[in-house]
C-alpha cells in the first residue's frame, strides 16, 4: 500500500519511500539513502530515471555497493510507486 505523506513523496508500507526533487529521486529504505539522477520527460513518460546512477547506498557510515538484483528490485519498487500515483517512469 502506498501513501503520499508530503508533497513529492511516495511512501510504501513495505519500508521504502521516493522523493522527487528537481534533478534526482531520493530513494530511502530504512536508514539507507540512494540518490538517483532523473529528469522530467515529455509524454508518454513523466520521469526518466538513470539506471547507471543506482550504484551505492549513501549513509553516514559507508557507501555499500548495490548489486544487480537489488538494483532491479529498487527499479521495480519505483515503477510500482509511480504507477500507483498514475504516473510512468522510464529507465534511461
C-alpha positions as CSV (number, residue, x, y, z in Angstrom):
1,X,0.0,0.0,0.0
2,X,1.2,3.4,-0.9
3,X,0.5,6.9,0.5
4,X,1.6,10.5,-0.1
5,X,2.7,11.9,3.3
6,X,4.2,15.1,1.8
7,X,4.3,16.8,-1.5
8,X,6.5,14.9,-4.0
9,X,6.9,11.9,-1.6
10,X,5.5,8.4,-2.2
11,X,5.8,6.1,0.8
12,X,5.2,2.3,0.9
13,X,4.2,0.2,3.8
14,X,7.0,-2.2,2.5
15,X,9.6,0.2,4.1
16,X,10.7,2.4,1.2
17,X,10.0,5.9,0.0
18,X,10.7,8.0,-3.0
19,X,11.1,11.8,-3.0
20,X,11.0,13.6,-6.3
21,X,13.5,16.5,-6.5
22,X,14.4,18.7,-9.5
23,X,17.2,16.6,-11.0
24,X,17.0,13.4,-8.8
25,X,14.9,10.9,-7.0
26,X,15.8,10.2,-3.4
27,X,15.1,6.6,-2.6
28,X,15.1,5.6,1.1
29,X,15.0,2.1,2.7
30,X,15.3,2.4,6.5
31,X,18.4,4.3,7.2
32,X,19.8,3.8,3.7
33,X,19.6,6.6,1.1
34,X,20.1,6.4,-2.6
35,X,20.3,9.5,-5.0
36,X,19.1,8.6,-8.5
37,X,19.7,11.0,-11.4
38,X,16.4,11.8,-13.1
39,X,14.8,14.3,-15.5
40,X,11.3,15.4,-16.4
41,X,10.3,13.9,-19.8
42,X,7.6,14.7,-22.3
43,X,4.9,12.1,-23.0
44,X,4.5,9.2,-22.7
45,X,6.7,9.0,-19.7
46,X,6.7,11.6,-16.9
47,X,10.2,11.0,-15.5
48,X,13.3,9.5,-16.8
49,X,15.5,7.7,-14.3
50,X,19.2,7.0,-15.0
51,X,19.8,3.3,-14.2
52,X,23.6,3.8,-14.0
53,X,23.2,6.1,-11.1
54,X,22.0,3.2,-8.9
55,X,25.4,2.1,-7.6
56,X,25.9,2.8,-3.9
57,X,23.9,3.5,-0.8
58,X,24.7,6.8,0.8
59,X,24.9,6.6,4.5
60,X,26.8,8.3,7.3
61,X,28.9,5.2,7.8
62,X,29.6,3.6,4.4
63,X,28.8,3.6,0.7
64,X,27.6,0.0,0.4
65,X,27.6,-1.3,-3.1
66,X,24.2,-2.2,-4.7
67,X,24.3,-5.4,-6.7
68,X,22.4,-6.2,-9.9
69,X,19.5,-8.0,-8.1
70,X,19.0,-5.2,-5.6
71,X,19.2,-2.6,-8.4
72,X,16.3,-4.3,-10.3
73,X,14.3,-4.6,-7.1
74,X,14.7,-0.8,-6.5
75,X,13.7,0.0,-10.1
76,X,10.6,-2.3,-9.6
77,X,9.7,-0.5,-6.4
78,X,9.9,2.9,-8.0
79,X,7.9,1.8,-11.0
80,X,5.1,0.4,-8.8
81,X,5.0,3.6,-6.7
82,X,4.7,5.8,-9.7
83,X,2.1,3.5,-11.3
84,X,0.1,3.7,-8.2
85,X,0.2,7.5,-8.4
86,X,-0.9,7.3,-12.1
87,X,2.4,8.3,-13.5
88,X,5.0,6.5,-15.5
89,X,8.8,6.3,-15.2
90,X,11.2,5.4,-17.9
91,X,14.6,3.9,-17.1
92,X,17.2,5.5,-19.3
